Amino acid sequence: MTTVTLTKDNLEDVIRPDNMVVLDFWADWCEPCKSFGPTFEKVSDDHPDVTFAKVDVEAEMELAQSFGVRSIPTVAILRDRVVLFNQAGALQESDLDSVVSQGKGVDMAAVHEEIARQQATGAPDGAA
């Protein structure tokens, strides 16, 4: 599957409450980012039911900051607008594939119940 470019302008269209999105925060000058690009593309081909999006941190600094990106590359996985995974560093293909597969298997009803419970008690949550 071809990846999409995520910007603040298409954020709501890409990160919807009914989908799973894998984000790659990168920059053109970042050699590890360039090396990770083909891995990201390959895993996107293996998961056509998941949206894979790239965020150019130079062009979308505000968006990168909203996800707490401090170094690149950073991979984030969201499902139903909830951040399930957020890690700096290029992942190996098998590791990225595993994290995506694990994200698909998460019981989102239980996650949303936990978020609601935490919000009711004032504890921090993982909602995006």
Phi and psi in radians as a Rosetta constraint file:
Dihedral C 1 N 2 CA 2 C 2 CIRCULARHARMONIC -1.269 0.35
Dihedral N 2 CA 2 C 2 N 3 CIRCULARHARMONIC 2.413 0.35
Dihedral C 2 N 3 CA 3 C 3 CIRCULARHARMONIC -1.398 0.35
Dihedral N 3 CA 3 C 3 N 4 CIRCULARHARMONIC 2.743 0.35
Dihedral C 3 N 4 CA 4 C 4 CIRCULARHARMONIC -1.879 0.35
Dihedral N 4 CA 4 C 4 N 5 CIRCULARHARMONIC 2.769 0.35
Dihedral C 4 N 5 CA 5 C 5 CIRCULARHARMONIC -1.635 0.35
Dihedral N 5 CA 5 C 5 N 6 CIRCULARHARMONIC 2.144 0.35
Dihedral C 5 N 6 CA 6 C 6 CIRCULARHARMONIC -1.650 0.35
Dihedral N 6 CA 6 C 6 N 7 CIRCULARHARMONIC 2.256 0.35
Dihedral C 6 N 7 CA 7 C 7 CIRCULARHARMONIC -2.307 0.35
Dihedral N 7 CA 7 C 7 N 8 CIRCULARHARMONIC 2.964 0.35
Dihedral C 7 N 8 CA 8 C 8 CIRCULARHARMONIC -1.123 0.35
Dihedral N 8 CA 8 C 8 N 9 CIRCULARHARMONIC -0.427 0.35
Dihedral C 8 N 9 CA 9 C 9 CIRCULARHARMONIC -1.303 0.35
Dihedral N 9 CA 9 C 9 N 10 CIRCULARHARMONIC -0.535 0.35
Dihedral C 9 N 10 CA 10 C 10 CIRCULARHARMONIC -1.940 0.35
Dihedral N 10 CA 10 C 10 N 11 CIRCULARHARMONIC 0.184 0.35
Dihedral C 10 N 11 CA 11 C 11 CIRCULARHARMONIC -0.917 0.35
Dihedral N 11 CA 11 C 11 N 12 CIRCULARHARMONIC -0.858 0.35
Dihedral C 11 N 12 CA 12 C 12 CIRCULARHARMONIC -1.165 0.35
Dihedral N 12 CA 12 C 12 N 13 CIRCULARHARMONIC -0.536 0.35
Dihedral C 12 N 13 CA 13 C 13 CIRCULARHARMONIC -1.316 0.35
Dihedral N 13 CA 13 C 13 N 14 CIRCULARHARMONIC -0.568 0.35
Dihedral C 13 N 14 CA 14 C 14 CIRCULARHARMONIC -1.507 0.35
Dihedral N 14 CA 14 C 14 N 15 CIRCULARHARMONIC -0.817 0.35
Dihedral C 14 N 15 CA 15 C 15 CIRCULARHARMONIC -1.724 0.35
Dihedral N 15 CA 15 C 15 N 16 CIRCULARHARMONIC 1.564 0.35
Dihedral C 15 N 16 CA 16 C 16 CIRCULARHARMONIC -1.768 0.35
Dihedral N 16 CA 16 C 16 N 17 CIRCULARHARMONIC 2.854 0.35
Dihedral C 16 N 17 CA 17 C 17 CIRCULARHARMONIC -1.232 0.35
Dihedral N 17 CA 17 C 17 N 18 CIRCULARHARMONIC -0.141 0.35
Dihedral C 17 N 18 CA 18 C 18 CIRCULARHARMONIC -2.033 0.35
Dihedral N 18 CA 18 C 18 N 19 CIRCULARHARMONIC 0.384 0.35
Dihedral C 18 N 19 CA 19 C 19 CIRCULARHARMONIC -2.465 0.35
Dihedral N 19 CA 19 C 19 N 20 CIRCULARHARMONIC 2.998 0.35
Dihedral C 19 N 20 CA 20 C 20 CIRCULARHARMONIC -1.988 0.35
Dihedral N 20 CA 20 C 20 N 21 CIRCULARHARMONIC 2.357 0.35
Dihedral C 20 N 21 CA 21 C 21 CIRCULARHARMONIC -2.288 0.35
Dihedral N 21 CA 21 C 21 N 22 CIRCULARHARMONIC 2.355 0.35
Dihedral C 21 N 22 CA 22 C 22 CIRCULARHARMONIC -1.927 0.35
Dihedral N 22 CA 22 C 22 N 23 CIRCULARHARMONIC 2.160 0.35
Dihedral C 22 N 23 CA 23 C 23 CIRCULARHARMONIC -1.886 0.35
Dihedral N 23 CA 23 C 23 N 24 CIRCULARHARMONIC 2.427 0.35
Dihedral C 23 N 24 CA 24 C 24 CIRCULARHARMONIC -2.067 0.35
Dihedral N 24 CA 24 C 24 N 25 CIRCULARHARMONIC 1.909 0.35
Dihedral C 24 N 25 CA 25 C 25 CIRCULARHARMONIC -1.554 0.35
Dihedral N 25 CA 25 C 25 N 26 CIRCULARHARMONIC 2.167 0.35
Dihedral C 25 N 26 CA 26 C 26 CIRCULARHARMONIC -2.582 0.35
Dihedral N 26 CA 26 C 26 N 27 CIRCULARHARMONIC 3.030 0.35
Dihedral C 26 N 27 CA 27 C 27 CIRCULARHARMONIC -2.544 0.35
Dihedral N 27 CA 27 C 27 N 28 CIRCULARHARMONIC 2.650 0.35
Dihedral C 27 N 28 CA 28 C 28 CIRCULARHARMONIC -1.099 0.35
Dihedral N 28 CA 28 C 28 N 29 CIRCULARHARMONIC -0.551 0.35
Dihedral C 28 N 29 CA 29 C 29 CIRCULARHARMONIC -1.448 0.35
Dihedral N 29 CA 29 C 29 N 30 CIRCULARHARMONIC -0.103 0.35
Dihedral C 29 N 30 CA 30 C 30 CIRCULARHARMONIC -1.567 0.35
Dihedral N 30 CA 30 C 30 N 31 CIRCULARHARMONIC 1.885 0.35
Dihedral C 30 N 31 CA 31 C 31 CIRCULARHARMONIC -1.086 0.35
Dihedral N 31 CA 31 C 31 N 32 CIRCULARHARMONIC -0.771 0.35
Dihedral C 31 N 32 CA 32 C 32 CIRCULARHARMONIC -1.049 0.35
Dihedral N 32 CA 32 C 32 N 33 CIRCULARHARMONIC -0.590 0.35
Dihedral C 32 N 33 CA 33 C 33 CIRCULARHARMONIC -1.113 0.35
Dihedral N 33 CA 33 C 33 N 34 CIRCULARHARMONIC -0.761 0.35
Dihedral C 33 N 34 CA 34 C 34 CIRCULARHARMONIC -1.117 0.35
Dihedral N 34 CA 34 C 34 N 35 CIRCULARHARMONIC -0.667 0.35
Dihedral C 34 N 35 CA 35 C 35 CIRCULARHARMONIC -1.193 0.35
Dihedral N 35 CA 35 C 35 N 36 CIRCULARHARMONIC -0.581 0.35
Dihedral C 35 N 36 CA 36 C 36 CIRCULARHARMONIC -1.354 0.35
Dihedral N 36 CA 36 C 36 N 37 CIRCULARHARMONIC -0.431 0.35
Dihedral C 36 N 37 CA 37 C 37 CIRCULARHARMONIC -0.863 0.35
Dihedral N 37 CA 37 C 37 N 38 CIRCULARHARMONIC -0.896 0.35
Dihedral C 37 N 38 CA 38 C 38 CIRCULARHARMONIC -1.092 0.35
Dihedral N 38 CA 38 C 38 N 39 CIRCULARHARMONIC -0.592 0.35
Dihedral C 38 N 39 CA 39 C 39 CIRCULARHARMONIC -1.121 0.35
Dihedral N 39 CA 39 C 39 N 40 CIRCULARHARMONIC -0.788 0.35
Dihedral C 39 N 40 CA 40 C 40 CIRCULARHARMONIC -1.043 0.35
Dihedral N 40 CA 40 C 40 N 41 CIRCULARHARMONIC -0.781 0.35
Dihedral C 40 N 41 CA 41 C 41 CIRCULARHARMONIC -1.108 0.35
Dihedral N 41 CA 41 C 41 N 42 CIRCULARHARMONIC -0.762 0.35
Dihedral C 41 N 42 CA 42 C 42 CIRCULARHARMONIC -1.087 0.35
Dihedral N 42 CA 42 C 42 N 43 CIRCULARHARMONIC -0.814 0.35
Dihedral C 42 N 43 CA 43 C 43 CIRCULARHARMONIC -1.165 0.35
Dihedral N 43 CA 43 C 43 N 44 CIRCULARHARMONIC -0.578 0.35
Dihedral C 43 N 44 CA 44 C 44 CIRCULARHARMONIC -1.093 0.35
Dihedral N 44 CA 44 C 44 N 45 CIRCULARHARMONIC -0.622 0.35
Dihedral C 44 N 45 CA 45 C 45 CIRCULARHARMONIC -1.131 0.35
Dihedral N 45 CA 45 C 45 N 46 CIRCULARHARMONIC -0.559 0.35
Dihedral C 45 N 46 CA 46 C 46 CIRCULARHARMONIC -1.401 0.35
Dihedral N 46 CA 46 C 46 N 47 CIRCULARHARMONIC -0.200 0.35
Dihedral C 46 N 47 CA 47 C 47 CIRCULARHARMONIC -2.314 0.35
Dihedral N 47 CA 47 C 47 N 48 CIRCULARHARMONIC 1.212 0.35
Dihedral C 47 N 48 CA 48 C 48 CIRCULARHARMONIC -1.146 0.35
Dihedral N 48 CA 48 C 48 N 49 CIRCULARHARMONIC -0.239 0.35
Dihedral C 48 N 49 CA 49 C 49 CIRCULARHARMONIC -1.519 0.35
Dihedral N 49 CA 49 C 49 N 50 CIRCULARHARMONIC 0.008 0.35
Dihedral C 49 N 50 CA 50 C 50 CIRCULARHARMONIC -2.047 0.35
Dihedral N 50 CA 50 C 50 N 51 CIRCULARHARMONIC 2.477 0.35
Dihedral C 50 N 51 CA 51 C 51 CIRCULARHARMONIC -1.505 0.35
Dihedral N 51 CA 51 C 51 N 52 CIRCULARHARMONIC 2.216 0.35
Dihedral C 51 N 52 CA 52 C 52 CIRCULARHARMONIC -1.919 0.35
Dihedral N 52 CA 52 C 52 N 53 CIRCULARHARMONIC 2.219 0.35
Dihedral C 52 N 53 CA 53 C 53 CIRCULARHARMONIC -2.340 0.35
Dihedral N 53 CA 53 C 53 N 54 CIRCULARHARMONIC 2.517 0.35
Dihedral C 53 N 54 CA 54 C 54 CIRCULARHARMONIC -1.896 0.35
Dihedral N 54 CA 54 C 54 N 55 CIRCULARHARMONIC 2.435 0.35
Dihedral C 54 N 55 CA 55 C 55 CIRCULARHARMONIC -2.114 0.35
Dihedral N 55 CA 55 C 55 N 56 CIRCULARHARMONIC 1.986 0.35
Dihedral C 55 N 56 CA 56 C 56 CIRCULARHARMONIC -1.362 0.35
Dihedral N 56 CA 56 C 56 N 57 CIRCULARHARMONIC 1.892 0.35
Dihedral C 56 N 57 CA 57 C 57 CIRCULARHARMONIC -1.154 0.35
Dihedral N 57 CA 57 C 57 N 58 CIRCULARHARMONIC -0.389 0.35
Dihedral C 57 N 58 CA 58 C 58 CIRCULARHARMONIC -1.232 0.35
Dihedral N 58 CA 58 C 58 N 59 CIRCULARHARMONIC -0.723 0.35
Dihedral C 58 N 59 CA 59 C 59 CIRCULARHARMONIC -1.476 0.35
Dihedral N 59 CA 59 C 59 N 60 CIRCULARHARMONIC -0.439 0.35
Dihedral C 59 N 60 CA 60 C 60 CIRCULARHARMONIC -2.204 0.35
Dihedral N 60 CA 60 C 60 N 61 CIRCULARHARMONIC 0.936 0.35
Dihedral C 60 N 61 CA 61 C 61 CIRCULARHARMONIC -0.996 0.35
Dihedral N 61 CA 61 C 61 N 62 CIRCULARHARMONIC -0.737 0.35
Dihedral C 61 N 62 CA 62 C 62 CIRCULARHARMONIC -1.111 0.35
Dihedral N 62 CA 62 C 62 N 63 CIRCULARHARMONIC -0.717 0.35
Dihedral C 62 N 63 CA 63 C 63 CIRCULARHARMONIC -1.139 0.35
Dihedral N 63 CA 63 C 63 N 64 CIRCULARHARMONIC -0.772 0.35
Dihedral C 63 N 64 CA 64 C 64 CIRCULARHARMONIC -1.073 0.35
Dihedral N 64 CA 64 C 64 N 65 CIRCULARHARMONIC -0.732 0.35
Dihedral C 64 N 65 CA 65 C 65 CIRCULARHARMONIC -1.119 0.35
Dihedral N 65 CA 65 C 65 N 66 CIRCULARHARMONIC -0.645 0.35
Dihedral C 65 N 66 CA 66 C 66 CIRCULARHARMONIC -1.144 0.35
Dihedral N 66 CA 66 C 66 N 67 CIRCULARHARMONIC -0.395 0.35
Dihedral C 66 N 67 CA 67 C 67 CIRCULARHARMONIC -1.696 0.35
Dihedral N 67 CA 67 C 67 N 68 CIRCULARHARMONIC 0.088 0.35
Dihedral C 67 N 68 CA 68 C 68 CIRCULARHARMONIC 1.240 0.35
Dihedral N 68 CA 68 C 68 N 69 CIRCULARHARMONIC 0.460 0.35
Dihedral C 68 N 69 CA 69 C 69 CIRCULARHARMONIC -1.267 0.35
Dihedral N 69 CA 69 C 69 N 70 CIRCULARHARMONIC 2.146 0.35
Dihedral C 69 N 70 CA 70 C 70 CIRCULARHARMONIC -2.034 0.35
Dihedral N 70 CA 70 C 70 N 71 CIRCULARHARMONIC -0.359 0.35
Dihedral C 70 N 71 CA 71 C 71 CIRCULARHARMONIC -2.562 0.35
Dihedral N 71 CA 71 C 71 N 72 CIRCULARHARMONIC 2.789 0.35
Dihedral C 71 N 72 CA 72 C 72 CIRCULARHARMONIC -2.259 0.35
Dihedral N 72 CA 72 C 72 N 73 CIRCULARHARMONIC 2.684 0.35
Dihedral C 72 N 73 CA 73 C 73 CIRCULARHARMONIC -1.227 0.35
Dihedral N 73 CA 73 C 73 N 74 CIRCULARHARMONIC 2.659 0.35
Dihedral C 73 N 74 CA 74 C 74 CIRCULARHARMONIC -2.254 0.35
Dihedral N 74 CA 74 C 74 N 75 CIRCULARHARMONIC 2.403 0.35
Dihedral C 74 N 75 CA 75 C 75 CIRCULARHARMONIC -1.960 0.35
Dihedral N 75 CA 75 C 75 N 76 CIRCULARHARMONIC 2.311 0.35
Dihedral C 75 N 76 CA 76 C 76 CIRCULARHARMONIC -2.236 0.35
Dihedral N 76 CA 76 C 76 N 77 CIRCULARHARMONIC 2.499 0.35
Dihedral C 76 N 77 CA 77 C 77 CIRCULARHARMONIC -2.161 0.35
Dihedral N 77 CA 77 C 77 N 78 CIRCULARHARMONIC 2.229 0.35
Dihedral C 77 N 78 CA 78 C 78 CIRCULARHARMONIC -2.121 0.35
Dihedral N 78 CA 78 C 78 N 79 CIRCULARHARMONIC 2.507 0.35
Dihedral C 78 N 79 CA 79 C 79 CIRCULARHARMONIC -2.425 0.35
Dihedral N 79 CA 79 C 79 N 80 CIRCULARHARMONIC 2.270 0.35
Dihedral C 79 N 80 CA 80 C 80 CIRCULARHARMONIC 0.933 0.35
Dihedral N 80 CA 80 C 80 N 81 CIRCULARHARMONIC 0.656 0.35
Dihedral C 80 N 81 CA 81 C 81 CIRCULARHARMONIC 1.164 0.35
Dihedral N 81 CA 81 C 81 N 82 CIRCULARHARMONIC 0.303 0.35
Dihedral C 81 N 82 CA 82 C 82 CIRCULARHARMONIC -1.911 0.35
Dihedral N 82 CA 82 C 82 N 83 CIRCULARHARMONIC 2.253 0.35
Dihedral C 82 N 83 CA 83 C 83 CIRCULARHARMONIC -1.300 0.35
Dihedral N 83 CA 83 C 83 N 84 CIRCULARHARMONIC 2.038 0.35
Dihedral C 83 N 84 CA 84 C 84 CIRCULARHARMONIC -1.708 0.35
Dihedral N 84 CA 84 C 84 N 85 CIRCULARHARMONIC -0.402 0.35
Dihedral C 84 N 85 CA 85 C 85 CIRCULARHARMONIC -2.682 0.35
Dihedral N 85 CA 85 C 85 N 86 CIRCULARHARMONIC 2.414 0.35
Dihedral C 85 N 86 CA 86 C 86 CIRCULARHARMONIC -2.709 0.35
Dihedral N 86 CA 86 C 86 N 87 CIRCULARHARMONIC 1.912 0.35
Dihedral C 86 N 87 CA 87 C 87 CIRCULARHARMONIC -2.514 0.35
Dihedral N 87 CA 87 C 87 N 88 CIRCULARHARMONIC 2.342 0.35
Dihedral C 87 N 88 CA 88 C 88 CIRCULARHARMONIC -1.400 0.35
Dihedral N 88 CA 88 C 88 N 89 CIRCULARHARMONIC 2.598 0.35
Dihedral C 88 N 89 CA 89 C 89 CIRCULARHARMONIC 1.897 0.35
Dihedral N 89 CA 89 C 89 N 90 CIRCULARHARMONIC 2.560 0.35
Dihedral C 89 N 90 CA 90 C 90 CIRCULARHARMONIC -1.287 0.35
Dihedral N 90 CA 90 C 90 N 91 CIRCULARHARMONIC 2.309 0.35
Dihedral C 90 N 91 CA 91 C 91 CIRCULARHARMONIC -1.666 0.35
Dihedral N 91 CA 91 C 91 N 92 CIRCULARHARMONIC 2.622 0.35
Dihedral C 91 N 92 CA 92 C 92 CIRCULARHARMONIC -1.218 0.35
Dihedral N 92 CA 92 C 92 N 93 CIRCULARHARMONIC 2.725 0.35
Dihedral C 92 N 93 CA 93 C 93 CIRCULARHARMONIC -0.953 0.35
Dihedral N 93 CA 93 C 93 N 94 CIRCULARHARMONIC -0.806 0.35
Dihedral C 93 N 94 CA 94 C 94 CIRCULARHARMONIC -1.131 0.35
Dihedral N 94 CA 94 C 94 N 95 CIRCULARHARMONIC -0.614 0.35
Dihedral C 94 N 95 CA 95 C 95 CIRCULARHARMONIC -1.217 0.35
Dihedral N 95 CA 95 C 95 N 96 CIRCULARHARMONIC -0.764 0.35
Dihedral C 95 N 96 CA 96 C 96 CIRCULARHARMONIC -1.116 0.35
Dihedral N 96 CA 96 C 96 N 97 CIRCULARHARMONIC -0.763 0.35
Dihedral C 96 N 97 CA 97 C 97 CIRCULARHARMONIC -1.050 0.35
Dihedral N 97 CA 97 C 97 N 98 CIRCULARHARMONIC -0.721 0.35
Dihedral C 97 N 98 CA 98 C 98 CIRCULARHARMONIC -1.126 0.35
Dihedral N 98 CA 98 C 98 N 99 CIRCULARHARMONIC -0.772 0.35
Dihedral C 98 N 99 CA 99 C 99 CIRCULARHARMONIC -1.131 0.35
Dihedral N 99 CA 99 C 99 N 100 CIRCULARHARMONIC -0.706 0.35
Dihedral C 99 N 100 CA 100 C 100 CIRCULARHARMONIC -1.114 0.35
Dihedral N 100 CA 100 C 100 N 101 CIRCULARHARMONIC -0.788 0.35
Dihedral C 100 N 101 CA 101 C 101 CIRCULARHARMONIC -1.089 0.35
Dihedral N 101 CA 101 C 101 N 102 CIRCULARHARMONIC -0.715 0.35
Dihedral C 101 N 102 CA 102 C 102 CIRCULARHARMONIC -1.115 0.35
Dihedral N 102 CA 102 C 102 N 103 CIRCULARHARMONIC -0.685 0.35
Dihedral C 102 N 103 CA 103 C 103 CIRCULARHARMONIC -1.060 0.35
Dihedral N 103 CA 103 C 103 N 104 CIRCULARHARMONIC -0.653 0.35
Dihedral C 103 N 104 CA 104 C 104 CIRCULARHARMONIC -1.136 0.35
Dihedral N 104 CA 104 C 104 N 105 CIRCULARHARMONIC -0.528 0.35
Dihedral C 104 N 105 CA 105 C 105 CIRCULARHARMONIC -1.523 0.35
Dihedral N 105 CA 105 C 105 N 106 CIRCULARHARMONIC -0.065 0.35
Dihedral C 105 N 106 CA 106 C 106 CIRCULARHARMONIC -1.193 0.35
Dihedral N 106 CA 106 C 106 N 107 CIRCULARHARMONIC 2.363 0.35
Dihedral C 106 N 107 CA 107 C 107 CIRCULARHARMONIC -1.365 0.35
Dihedral N 107 CA 107 C 107 N 108 CIRCULARHARMONIC 1.666 0.35
Dihedral C 107 N 108 CA 108 C 108 CIRCULARHARMONIC -1.207 0.35
Dihedral N 108 CA 108 C 108 N 109 CIRCULARHARMONIC -0.486 0.35
Dihedral C 108 N 109 CA 109 C 109 CIRCULARHARMONIC -1.073 0.35
Dihedral N 109 CA 109 C 109 N 110 CIRCULARHARMONIC -0.746 0.35
Dihedral C 109 N 110 CA 110 C 110 CIRCULARHARMONIC -1.155 0.35
Dihedral N 110 CA 110 C 110 N 111 CIRCULARHARMONIC -0.680 0.35
Dihedral C 110 N 111 CA 111 C 111 CIRCULARHARMONIC -1.098 0.35
Dihedral N 111 CA 111 C 111 N 112 CIRCULARHARMONIC -0.803 0.35
Dihedral C 111 N 112 CA 112 C 112 CIRCULARHARMONIC -1.141 0.35
Dihedral N 112 CA 112 C 112 N 113 CIRCULARHARMONIC -0.629 0.35
Dihedral C 112 N 113 CA 113 C 113 CIRCULARHARMONIC -1.099 0.35
Dihedral N 113 CA 113 C 113 N 114 CIRCULARHARMONIC -0.734 0.35
Dihedral C 113 N 114 CA 114 C 114 CIRCULARHARMONIC -1.155 0.35
Dihedral N 114 CA 114 C 114 N 115 CIRCULARHARMONIC -0.711 0.35
Dihedral C 114 N 115 CA 115 C 115 CIRCULARHARMONIC -1.092 0.35
Dihedral N 115 CA 115 C 115 N 116 CIRCULARHARMONIC -0.779 0.35
Dihedral C 115 N 116 CA 116 C 116 CIRCULARHARMONIC -1.078 0.35
Dihedral N 116 CA 116 C 116 N 117 CIRCULARHARMONIC -0.716 0.35
Dihedral C 116 N 117 CA 117 C 117 CIRCULARHARMONIC -1.102 0.35
Dihedral N 117 CA 117 C 117 N 118 CIRCULARHARMONIC -0.789 0.35
Dihedral C 117 N 118 CA 118 C 118 CIRCULARHARMONIC -1.122 0.35
Dihedral N 118 CA 118 C 118 N 119 CIRCULARHARMONIC -0.707 0.35
Dihedral C 118 N 119 CA 119 C 119 CIRCULARHARMONIC -1.148 0.35
Dihedral N 119 CA 119 C 119 N 120 CIRCULARHARMONIC -0.637 0.35
Dihedral C 119 N 120 CA 120 C 120 CIRCULARHARMONIC -1.181 0.35
Dihedral N 120 CA 120 C 120 N 121 CIRCULARHARMONIC -0.522 0.35
Dihedral C 120 N 121 CA 121 C 121 CIRCULARHARMONIC -1.718 0.35
Dihedral N 121 CA 121 C 121 N 122 CIRCULARHARMONIC -0.038 0.35
Dihedral C 121 N 122 CA 122 C 122 CIRCULARHARMONIC 1.476 0.35
Dihedral N 122 CA 122 C 122 N 123 CIRCULARHARMONIC 0.150 0.35
Dihedral C 122 N 123 CA 123 C 123 CIRCULARHARMONIC -1.395 0.35
Dihedral N 123 CA 123 C 123 N 124 CIRCULARHARMONIC 2.665 0.35
Dihedral C 123 N 124 CA 124 C 124 CIRCULARHARMONIC -1.172 0.35
Dihedral N 124 CA 124 C 124 N 125 CIRCULARHARMONIC 2.635 0.35
Dihedral C 124 N 125 CA 125 C 125 CIRCULARHARMONIC -2.124 0.35
Dihedral N 125 CA 125 C 125 N 126 CIRCULARHARMONIC -3.129 0.35
Dihedral C 125 N 126 CA 126 C 126 CIRCULARHARMONIC -1.906 0.35
Dihedral N 126 CA 126 C 126 N 127 CIRCULARHARMONIC 0.299 0.35
Dihedral C 126 N 127 CA 127 C 127 CIRCULARHARMONIC -1.252 0.35
Dihedral N 127 CA 127 C 127 N 128 CIRCULARHARMONIC 2.535 0.35
